[in-house]
Amino acid sequence: MDKLRMVALSGCLLVGGCAGPMDRSWDDPVYREIRSRYHLHDEGTAGLAANDAPTEPAALPLDELDALSVNDAIRVAINNAPSLRRAGYRVDFAAGRVIQAGLYPNPTIGFDGEGLGSGAGSGGETIYRVEQEIVLGGKLDKARQVAEVDQLSAQAGFVAEEFAVAARVTRAYYETVAARERLENRRELLDLSDRLLEAATAQVDAGAATEPDRLRAEVIRDQARIEHESARLAYEASKQNLASAMGLERLDDLPLSSDMQQVPTLPNLESFLAASLESNSRIKQAQLAIDKAQKVHTLARAEAMPDLVVSAGPRYSDIENETTIDLGIGIEIPLFDRNQGNIRAAVAERLSSAAALREVQLKLIAEVSRAYADYESARIAVDRYREQLLQKAERTLELTRQAYERGKTDYLRLLDAQQVVIESRIAYVDAWQRLHEAAAMLHELAQTDAPWRDSTTERTTGGTTR
């Protein structure tokens, strides 16, 4: 009897202990790098109070760089961005749900005692029972397939967040470069306004100009000071914004080496639309939602089939002094609940997911078209400034300078011509910034080109490219 009891108990423990460890691996290299750097740190943080959180692990070293390219900045950001780590942990979460969905129900150990403590001096019956639910209809495989779709969707979300981080860093990078250029031009305008005021004051003292001319020069000088201070603050804010986008608290004075005046090479609108509709993670997730809805519908139909419950165990009778084996089997009768509500809901979800895919496609087409229009508009503005407006402004300045040297115009007109040139340069910088912002948005939507994954791209060891 004791041996039979031990066999039954051992069988239960063996069946109950069949679950294996969770497989947290994913072959994406960026994901692996982030996990290796931050997994232990985030586990420690999750176990501490918010005010006791440990210090962030060291960021990618910048000491090896003499200058920072835009792709270097993206690499640092990808290895530090908390949002990307969160997206990676969502992949882990989904992987755990895949494992859990495929696990078989645990067996149950039961004990019954009948007629124990009899006054006749003999006991009653003791029953040891092992009960196991037998899942029918392939429900576990179907549930696992549903969870696997969620894992694929989480992986697509990770890739989408990687491109979103790259786009944010790109915008912040060229915003900083443009802010630096604007600050330098505003400094020139401030110096120019000081010279304009000096010239106007001298002409008023000499009787060659009136007091309103001097007041006008003072207004221009004061405006130039305000705009210069605003440009300085904007430059400091843009550097901090770039540091935050890179996942850093601050950014040292490292020269930014990527040339803003390098036109991003982009395909035509049709190519971008085709790439976005094929590779964008939102499209992939919407397609996966359709696949999931189909699998959920299949699972709901399978869940209409009831599962078997079987039991077995020894029964020992103290009265009869004998041991027997009890066997049992049971099945639910699907008389009222045939899972018909969940089946109907799954059908509606399938139809809804198909409509959602079309909605995502239309929104993506609109976003790509708008971003491409912004890119073309900025590119045209850049070309016009470079090929026409700047040349005309500089030509006007040159002619005005020649006229001033011949005594045919005054110094105030010369300073006005110089001011037009500088303001044209500032507008030129603004157009370049809009161009790079639009290009970053297009790359984020297409999600096809990831040059930052190649550690050899745009490695610069010289000074800042101007």
C-alpha positions in Angstrom: 0.0 0.0 0.0 2.7 2.4 1.0 4.6 1.7 -2.3 1.5 2.4 -4.3 1.0 5.7 -2.5 4.5 6.7 -3.3 4.2 5.8 -6.9 1.0 7.9 -7.2 2.6 10.9 -5.4 5.8 10.7 -7.5 3.7 10.6 -10.7 2.0 13.8 -9.7 5.2 15.6 -8.9 6.7 14.6 -12.2 3.7 15.8 -14.2 3.6 19.1 -12.2 7.3 19.8 -12.6 7.5 19.7 -16.4 7.6 23.5 -17.0 11.0 24.8 -18.3 12.7 28.1 -17.9 11.6 31.1 -20.0 13.5 31.7 -23.2 14.2 35.4 -23.3 16.4 35.5 -26.4 15.7 37.4 -29.5 18.1 37.7 -32.5 17.9 41.4 -32.9 21.4 42.8 -32.3 20.2 46.1 -30.8 17.9 44.3 -28.5 20.7 42.0 -27.3 23.0 45.0 -26.7 20.4 46.8 -24.6 19.6 43.7 -22.6 23.3 43.1 -21.8 23.8 46.6 -20.6 20.7 47.3 -18.7 18.9 44.1 -17.6 20.6 43.8 -14.2 20.3 47.5 -13.5 16.6 47.6 -14.3 16.0 44.5 -12.2 17.7 46.3 -9.3 15.7 49.5 -9.8 12.4 47.5 -10.0 13.1 46.1 -6.5 13.9 49.5 -4.9 11.9 52.5 -3.8 11.8 55.3 -6.3 14.1 57.5 -4.1 16.6 54.7 -3.7 17.0 53.9 -7.4 20.6 53.2 -8.4 22.6 55.3 -10.7 22.2 54.6 -14.4 25.0 52.5 -15.9 27.6 54.3 -17.9 26.6 55.5 -21.3 28.6 54.7 -24.4 31.9 56.4 -24.1 32.3 59.7 -26.0 35.9 60.2 -25.1 37.1 58.2 -28.1 35.4 60.7 -30.5 36.9 63.9 -31.6 33.6 64.9 -33.1 30.1 63.6 -32.9 28.3 62.6 -36.1 24.5 62.2 -36.3 24.8 58.4 -36.5 27.2 58.4 -33.5 24.5 60.4 -31.6 21.9 57.8 -32.6 24.0 54.9 -31.5 24.5 56.5 -28.0 20.7 57.2 -27.8 19.7 53.7 -28.8 22.0 52.2 -26.1 20.6 54.6 -23.4 16.9 55.4 -24.3 14.6 54.2 -21.6 11.7 54.0 -24.1 13.6 51.4 -26.2 14.3 49.4 -23.1 10.6 49.4 -22.2 9.9 48.2 -25.7 12.4 45.4 -25.3 10.8 44.3 -22.0 7.4 44.2 -23.7 9.0 41.6 -26.0 10.1 39.7 -22.9 6.6 40.0 -21.5 5.1 38.6 -24.7 7.6 35.8 -24.7 6.5 34.8 -21.2 2.9 34.8 -22.3 3.8 32.4 -25.2 5.3 30.0 -22.7 2.4 30.3 -20.3 -0.2 29.8 -23.0 1.3 26.4 -23.9 1.5 24.9 -20.5 -0.6 21.9 -19.6 -2.9 22.2 -16.6 -1.4 21.0 -13.3 -2.7 17.7 -11.9 -4.5 17.6 -8.5 -3.7 15.4 -5.6 -6.7 14.5 -3.5 -7.3 12.5 -0.3 -10.5 11.2 1.1 -11.0 9.4 4.4 -14.2 7.6 5.3 -15.2 6.1 8.7 -12.1 7.2 10.4 -12.0 7.0 14.3 -14.5 4.2 14.5 -15.3 3.0 18.1 -15.1 -0.6 17.0 -11.3 -0.2 16.8 -11.0 -0.5 13.1 -10.7 2.3 10.6 -12.7 3.0 7.5 -11.5 3.6 4.0 -8.7 6.0 2.8 -8.6 7.1 -0.9 -5.6 8.7 -2.6 -6.6 10.3 -6.0 -4.7 12.0 -8.8 -6.9 14.1 -11.1 -5.8 15.5 -14.4 -7.6 17.6 -17.0 -7.1 16.4 -20.5 -7.3 19.4 -22.9 -9.0 18.5 -26.2 -9.4 20.3 -29.5 -5.8 21.5 -29.7 -6.6 24.5 -27.4 -3.1 24.8 -26.1 -1.5 25.0 -29.5 -4.1 27.5 -30.6 -3.6 29.6 -27.5 0.2 29.5 -28.0 -0.3 30.7 -31.6 -2.3 33.7 -30.4 0.4 34.6 -27.9 3.1 34.2 -30.6 1.3 36.8 -32.7 1.5 39.2 -29.7 5.2 38.5 -29.4 5.7 39.3 -33.1 3.8 42.5 -32.6 5.9 43.5 -29.6 9.1 42.9 -31.7 7.6 45.1 -34.5 7.0 47.7 -31.8 10.6 47.5 -30.7 11.8 48.2 -34.2 9.3 51.1 -34.5 10.7 52.6 -31.3 14.3 52.3 -32.6 13.4 54.3 -35.7 11.5 56.8 -33.5 14.5 57.3 -31.3 16.7 57.8 -34.4 14.3 60.4 -35.8 14.2 62.3 -32.5 17.9 62.4 -32.2 18.3 63.4 -35.9 15.9 66.3 -35.4 17.6 67.3 -32.1 21.0 67.1 -33.7 20.3 69.3 -36.7 18.3 71.7 -34.4 21.5 72.1 -32.4 23.6 72.7 -35.5 21.0 75.2 -36.9 20.8 77.0 -33.5 24.6 77.3 -33.5 24.6 78.8 -36.9 21.8 81.2 -36.0 23.6 82.3 -32.9 26.7 83.1 -35.0 24.7 85.1 -37.5 22.8 86.9 -34.7 26.2 87.9 -33.2 27.2 89.4 -36.5 23.9 91.3 -36.6 24.5 92.6 -33.1 27.9 93.8 -34.1 26.5 95.3 -37.2 23.7 97.1 -35.3 26.4 98.6 -32.9 28.3 100.0 -35.9 25.0 101.3 -37.4 24.2 103.2 -34.2 27.7 104.6 -34.0 27.4 105.8 -37.6 24.0 107.3 -37.1 25.2 109.1 -33.9 28.1 110.5 -35.8 25.9 111.7 -38.6 23.5 113.4 -36.2 26.4 115.1 -34.4 27.7 116.3 -37.8 24.3 117.5 -38.8 24.0 115.1 -41.7 21.1 113.1 -40.1 18.2 113.8 -37.8 17.4 112.5 -34.3 14.8 110.0 -35.7 17.6 108.4 -37.7 19.6 107.8 -34.4 16.5 106.5 -32.6 15.8 104.1 -35.4 19.4 102.8 -35.1 18.9 102.4 -31.3 15.7 100.4 -31.9 17.5 98.1 -34.4 20.4 97.7 -31.9 18.0 96.8 -29.1 16.1 94.3 -31.3 19.4 92.7 -32.3 20.4 92.3 -28.6 17.0 90.7 -27.8 17.3 88.3 -30.8 20.9 87.5 -30.0 20.0 86.6 -26.4 17.1 84.5 -27.6 19.4 82.7 -30.1 21.9 82.0 -27.3 19.2 80.6 -25.0 17.8 78.5 -27.9 21.2 77.1 -28.6 21.7 76.1 -24.9 18.2 74.6 -24.9 18.9 72.7 -28.1 22.1 71.2 -26.7 20.2 70.0 -23.6 17.5 68.6 -25.9 20.1 66.7 -27.9 21.6 65.3 -24.7 18.2 64.2 -23.4 17.4 62.6 -26.8 20.7 60.7 -26.5 19.7 59.5 -23.0 22.3 61.7 -21.3 22.0 64.3 -18.6 24.3 66.7 -20.4 26.4 66.8 -23.5 30.0 68.1 -23.3 31.3 70.6 -25.9 31.9 67.9 -28.5 31.9 69.3 -32.1 29.0 68.2 -34.2 30.6 66.9 -37.4 27.7 66.1 -39.7 27.4 68.7 -42.4 23.9 70.3 -42.3 24.4 71.5 -45.8 24.4 68.0 -47.2 21.2 67.2 -49.0 19.7 63.9 -47.8 19.5 61.5 -50.7 15.9 60.3 -50.8 13.9 58.3 -53.4 10.7 59.7 -54.9 7.3 59.8 -53.3 6.1 56.6 -54.8 9.1 54.7 -53.5 8.6 56.1 -50.1 4.9 55.2 -50.1 5.7 51.6 -51.2 8.4 51.2 -48.6 6.2 52.6 -45.8 3.2 50.4 -46.7 5.5 47.4 -46.8 7.9 47.9 -43.9 6.3 50.3 -41.4 5.7 48.7 -38.0 2.2 50.0 -37.8 1.3 48.2 -41.0 3.0 45.0 -39.6 1.1 45.3 -36.3 -2.2 45.9 -38.1 -1.5 42.8 -40.3 -0.6 40.8 -37.2 -3.8 42.0 -35.6 -5.8 40.4 -38.4 -3.8 37.2 -38.0 -4.4 37.3 -34.3 -8.1 37.8 -34.7 -8.2 34.8 -37.0 -6.4 32.7 -34.5 -8.6 33.9 -31.7 -11.6 32.9 -33.7 -10.1 29.4 -34.2 -9.4 29.2 -30.5 -12.9 30.3 -29.6 -14.3 27.6 -31.8 -12.0 25.0 -30.2 -13.0 26.1 -26.7 -16.5 25.1 -27.5 -15.3 21.5 -27.1 -15.3 20.5 -23.5 -12.2 18.9 -21.8 -11.9 15.5 -20.2 -11.2 15.1 -16.5 -9.7 11.8 -15.5 -8.7 10.5 -12.1 -7.0 7.5 -10.6 -5.8 6.4 -7.3 -5.6 3.6 -4.7 -8.4 2.9 -2.1 -7.5 1.1 1.1 -10.2 -0.5 3.2 -9.1 -1.1 6.8 -12.3 -3.2 7.3 -11.7 -5.5 4.4 -7.9 -5.2 4.6 -7.6 -4.8 0.9 -6.4 -2.2 -1.6 -8.2 -1.4 -4.8 -7.8 1.1 -7.6 -10.5 3.8 -8.4 -10.7 5.2 -11.9 -12.9 8.1 -12.9 -13.7 10.1 -16.1 -15.8 13.2 -16.6 -16.7 15.6 -19.3 -18.7 18.8 -19.3 -22.0 18.7 -21.3 -22.1 21.8 -23.6 -25.8 22.2 -23.1 -26.1 26.0 -22.4 -22.6 27.4 -22.8 -21.1 26.5 -26.2 -18.8 29.5 -26.2 -21.1 31.1 -28.8 -20.7 34.6 -27.4 -16.9 34.5 -27.7 -17.2 33.0 -31.2 -19.4 35.9 -32.2 -17.1 38.4 -30.6 -14.1 36.9 -32.4 -15.8 37.2 -35.8 -16.5 40.9 -35.1 -12.9 41.4 -34.1 -11.7 39.8 -37.4 -13.9 42.3 -39.4 -12.7 45.2 -37.2 -9.0 44.3 -37.6 -9.4 44.3 -41.4 -11.0 47.8 -41.3 -8.2 48.9 -38.9 -5.5 47.8 -41.4 -7.1 50.0 -44.1 -7.3 52.9 -41.6 -3.6 52.6 -40.8 -2.8 52.4 -44.5 -4.7 55.6 -45.3 -3.2 57.5 -42.3 0.3 56.4 -43.3 -0.2 57.5 -46.9 -1.3 60.9 -45.6 1.7 61.2 -43.3 4.2 60.2 -45.9 2.7 62.6 -48.4 2.7 65.4 -45.9 6.3 64.7 -44.9 7.4 64.4 -48.5 5.7 67.7 -49.3 7.6 69.4 -46.4 10.8 67.8 -47.7 10.3 69.1 -51.2 9.3 72.5 -50.0 12.4 72.8 -47.8 14.6 71.4 -50.6 13.3 74.0 -53.1 13.8 76.8 -50.5 17.4 75.6 -49.9 18.1 75.6 -53.7 16.6 79.0 -54.1 18.6 80.5 -51.3 21.8 78.9 -52.4 21.4 79.6 -56.1 19.6 82.9 -56.2 18.7 84.7 -53.0 22.0 84.6 -51.2 23.9 85.5 -54.4 21.6 88.4 -55.0 21.9 89.7 -51.4 25.7 89.3 -51.5 25.8 91.0 -54.9 23.7 93.9 -53.6 26.1 94.2 -50.7 29.1 94.2 -53.0 27.6 96.9 -55.2 26.6 99.0 -52.2 30.1 98.7 -50.8 31.6 99.9 -54.1 29.1 102.8 -54.2 30.0 103.7 -50.6 33.8 103.7 -51.5 33.1 106.1 -54.4 31.0 108.3 -52.1 27.7 107.7 -53.9 25.9 106.3 -50.8 26.1 106.6 -47.1 27.2 104.2 -44.4 23.7 103.5 -43.2 22.7 102.0 -46.6 25.9 99.8 -46.5 25.0 98.5 -43.1 21.4 97.8 -44.3 22.8 95.7 -47.2 24.9 93.8 -44.7 21.9 93.2 -42.5 20.0 91.7 -45.5 22.8 89.3 -46.2 22.9 88.0 -42.6 19.1 87.7 -42.3 19.1 85.7 -45.6 21.8 83.4 -44.2 19.6 82.8 -41.1 16.6 82.0 -43.3 18.9 79.7 -45.3 19.7 77.8 -42.1 16.0 77.6 -41.2 15.3 76.0 -44.5 18.1 73.4 -44.0 16.7 72.5 -40.6 13.3 72.0 -42.1 14.8 69.8 -44.8 16.5 67.5 -42.3 13.5 67.3 -40.0 11.3 66.2 -43.0 13.9 63.7 -44.1 14.0 62.2 -40.5 10.2 61.9 -40.5 10.3 60.1 -43.9 13.0 57.6 -42.6 10.9 57.0 -39.5 7.8 56.3 -41.6 9.6 54.1 -44.2 11.7 52.2 -41.6 14.0 50.7 -44.3 17.4 52.5 -43.8 19.3 52.2 -40.5 22.9 53.4 -41.1 23.5 53.8 -37.4 23.6 50.0 -37.1 26.9 50.1 -39.0 29.5 51.3 -36.5 31.7 52.5 -39.4 29.4 55.0 -40.9 30.2 58.7 -40.4 33.1 58.2 -38.0 34.7 61.6 -37.9 38.0 62.4 -36.2 38.4 65.9 -37.4 36.8 69.2 -36.3 33.3 70.5 -37.0 32.2 70.4 -40.6 30.8 73.8 -41.7 
